């Protein structure tokens, strides 16, 4: 029998696990939130019950951790699993396999008051601010609604003052609290959503494309607001976005996703300036403002073909069908996440060589 590992968590709970359970990575005692071998597979509807069942493998073995006060940015093409990651981390979906730990507790095993407390601490900021706000409710009603579920955070006697404080904190005029969402611009609507998100004093904000629906002129304002709130309130962020420049600006670490897998992970400087994964390189080269590295233009990498179906991902490296550096081994053997720097990991057979290229270039 394998020897159990026992980890005491900040929440004064204990997790006991077999060292061989599902082949999961060890529990990180320093992580506020951790994903261990998380898979999320959706069954494909069939018109006839013939043949084997098929599944969309939106997440297919994801290991991630986020420390208190940290921002983890997630990048990747549409359909790579980013929004599924957000829903699973927020507890809106139960994963097919694996664990989602918050302060050492598996959020999908929590019941009653423990689950209620977990939901208070993990809040979600949606992509489209208008569709996420009830058009029949005033701003005051929208921001105060969480207090109906958690009255201990803001008793009715002091609720008006709390709402005023929240609106001022996100840069909105408290005198407009009696207005409806349609009376505000897109950027202001997202500020209302952020005010709702921080109303219950959470520890974790999951931001799923929070600025992609906004005009370019107001994106920076909302990102700067999130940055300021993090410093003031000590929040942790999972920040998903297509805008690579914004991700670089706000993130401490960055993860690249491709077909449900993490293919690169490291500090923003490691991932952006010492890229060790061909897919991440292609993403970076698609952004003109990121094409310069140490004063030298990066080569524009144009990928051929469309991403494979997540229902039937290719054998070996999932990127090999589009990778300009693919070799025969890539079609037969799936690469592991390997360490190429202090905190830098890449899922590529040639990650060490790619990382060395940037080191040689920097030292030249």
N, C-alpha and C positions, 0 to 999 in steps of 0.2 A: 504493500500500500504506500502511495506517495505521502510524504510528510505535509500536513496542512500548513499554509501560510496564514498568519493572523495579522491583520492590519488594524490598528486603532485609528479612527478617523477623528477630525476636528469636531464632529457632531456627537462625540462620545458613543458612537456605535461601533460594532465590530463586524468585520467581514472575514469569514473563514472560507478558504477556497483550496481546492486541490491544485497542486503545481502543474497538473496535466489537464485541468478543466478547459476544454475547448481550445487548448493551445493559446490562451490569452496572454497578453503582455502583463507584467507585474503591475499591481496597484501602485500608483504614484502618490505617496503621502503628501506631497506638496501641491497637488493639483486641486483647484477649486472644482473643475469639471473634467471628466475623463471618459473617453470612448474606448472600449476594449473589444476588438474584433467584431464591430457592429456590421450587421448585414440587414438590408431592407429589400426584400424581394416582393414584387407585386404580381399576383397571378394574372395571366393573360386570358381574357374571355374567349371561349371557344363556342362556335356555332353548333358543333357536334362533339360529343364526348368520345372522340377517336384520337388515338395516339397519346404520347406522354404530355403531361401538363407542362406549360412553358411559363417562365417568370421574367419580368423586367427586373434586372439586378441593379436597382438604383444606387444602392450602397452594397459593397461586396468585400467586407473585411477592413473596416476603417478603424485605425488607432490614432487617437488625438488626445491632447491634454491642454488645458488652459489654466494658468495660474491666477491667483487673485490680483486684480489690477492690471491684467494683461489684455492686449488686443491681438486676436488671431485673425488675420485676413485669409479669405478663401477665394481662389480664382480658378477659372476654367470655363470652357464653352458651355452654352446652354445645353441642358440634358445630361451633364456630367454627374449630377447628384447633389449639387449645392443646396437647393431648397429642401430636398429630402433630409439632408443633414440638419438643416435648421429645424424642421418639424420634429425630427427624432430627438434632438437635444432639448427642445422646448417641452417634450413630453406629450406632444399632440399625437404622436404615433408610437406604437410599441414595436421595437425592431424584431425582425424575424429571428435574429440570433445575436448574441453578444450582450454587453452591458453598457449602460449609460450611468456613470457615477457622478453624483453631486455631493461634495463634501464627504466622499467615501461611501455614500449610500446609493444603491441601485434604484433609480427613480421609478422604475416600472414594477417594483415590489412594494412601494410605499402605499399605505392605506390611510383613510381617515384624516386626522389632523396633520400627520406627517406629510401626506401628499399635498394637503392644502398649503402647508408651510413651504414645501418645495415650489409649488406654483407661484407663491408670492415672491420667491427669490429669483425665479427665472422668468423674464419677460421678453416678449417678441415685438419687434418693430417691423411693420409690414412694408412691402414694396410700394403699393398704391395707397397713399394716405386717404384719398377720398372714399374709396370703396371699403376701407377698414373703419370708417367713422359712421355711426348711425345718423342719417340726415335729419331725423326727427328729434334729435336731442341737441340741446344747447351745449356750448363748450363747458359750461359749469357742470352740467349733468354728465357729460362724457368723462371729464377728469375725476369727478367724485364717484362714479360708478364702482371703481375698485374698492372704495371704502365701505360699500354696502356688504361686500363679501368679507372684508377684513376691517371691521369697525375699530379694532384695537389700535390700528395705525393712525386713524384720525377720527376721534369721537365727534358726534354731531355738533357739540358745542363749539369745537374749534375747527370745524370743517371749512368754513368760508375763508378763514385766514390761511389754511393749508392750501386751498385752491389758488388763492391770490399769490402765495409764495411760489407755487409750482409754475404758474403762468409767467411770473416775472423771471423765474429761473431759466425758462426756455425762450425768453425774449418776446413774449406776447403781452399786450396791454390788458391788465385785469378788468378794465372797464368794459372790455368786449366779451366778457364771459357769458352774456345773455344772447350772443349771436349764434347762428347755426353754421355748420361746416361750409356750406356753399358761399357764405359771405367772406371766406378767406381764400388767399392764393394757395397754390400747391405747396410752397415752402412753409407757409403758416399752418396749413393742415398737417404737415409732417411734424411740425413743432407741437401741435396738439397731441398727435400720436406719441411723441416722445414724452410729453408731460404725463400722459396716461401710463406710459411704460415705467417711469421712475416714481410714480405716486406712492407705491407700496414699499419704497426703499429696498429694491432688489439688489442682489449681488451680481447678477449676470443679465446682460442684455444681448439678445440674439437679433442682429440687424440683417434682415434678408433683403438685399438690394434697396437700402433705405433712400438712396438718392437717384436711382435710375429713372424714375418717373418725373423728376424735377428738371426745370430749365438749367442749363449749364451755369447761368449767372447766379443761381441760388444754391447749387450743390456745395460749393466751398463753404458757404455760410452754415449749412446744416452739419457738414463734417466738422467744422471748427466748434460748433455747439456741442457735438458729441465728445469732442476732444476735451473741451472745458468741463463738461459734466463728469467725465471720467476722473479728471484730476480733483474735482471738488468732492465727488461722492465715492471715489474709490471703486468704480464699477469695473467689471470685466466684460469684454465684448467678443462675440463672434461676428465678424464683419464680412459679409458676402457682397461682392460687387464685380461688375464687368470693367469698370474704369480702373485700370492698373495704377495710374498715377495717384488716385485717391487712396487705393489700398496701401500703396507705399507710404503715403503721408501719415496714415492713421495707425498702421499696424506695427506691433513689436515683432511678431513672427508671421510668416506667410506659408500657406499650404496650397499646393496645386492639385486639383482633382481631374481625373480623366477616367471616364467609364466606370464610375463608382469606386475608384481607388485613389488613395493619396499617392502621387508620384514624385512629389518633392516637398520638403519641409525644412524650414530654417528661419533664421532672423531675416528681416526684410533686406538687409545688406547682402546676406549670403545668397538668397534666392534671386534678387534682382541684379546684383553685380558679379556674382560668381556662380551663375546658373550651371547646374550639373545634370540637367535633364532635357532631352531634345524637345519635348512638348512645351516645357516652360520657355525654352529659348524661342520657339515659334510664336508663343503668345507675346513675349516681350518685343519681338521684332515687328509685331503688327501695330505697336503703339509708337508713332513717330517721336513722341517726346521721350521715350525710353530707349530709342535706338542708339543713342550715344553712350558709350561706356569708356570712362577714363579718356575722354576726348577723341575717341575713335568711333566711327560709324559702325554699328552692328549690321551684319548682313541681313537683308530682308528675306525671311524664310517663308515660302509659300507652300503650304501643305497640299498634297494632292488627294482628291476624293473627300468623301464625307466620313464622319465618325461611324464606326461599326455599330450595329444594333446592340443595346444593352441586354436584349433577350438572348443573344447568342454571341458573346464577345469572343474575339479570336483567341486561339491557343497561344501560349508563350506570352511575350510582352503584348499588352493590349494596344499599344501604340505602333507596333511594328508595320502594320499595313499602310501607315502614312508617314513613317519616320524616314527622313533622308539619310540617316546613318545606320539603318537596319542591316544586320548580318544574319547568316543562317541560324545562329543560336537563338536569335530573338523570336523566331517563329516556333520554336520547340520548347524553350525553357523560360518560365516566368521569373523575372528578376525580383529579388527581395529589396526592401528599403535598406540601403547600406550607408554607413557613416562616411562622409567625405570632408567633414570639418568638425569643429567643436560641437556645434548644435545643428549641423547641416546633414540632411539625409536625402538620398535620391534613389528612385526605383528604376535603375538602368544598368545593364551589363557593363557599360563603359563609363559609368559615373566618375570613377577616379580619373580617367583620362580627360573627361570634359572639365572637371574641377581643376586639374593641373594646367589646362590651357589658359584659364583665367589667371592662375597664380603666375605663370610664366609671362603673361602679357603685363600684369601689374608690376612685376619685377624688372621688366625690360627697360 
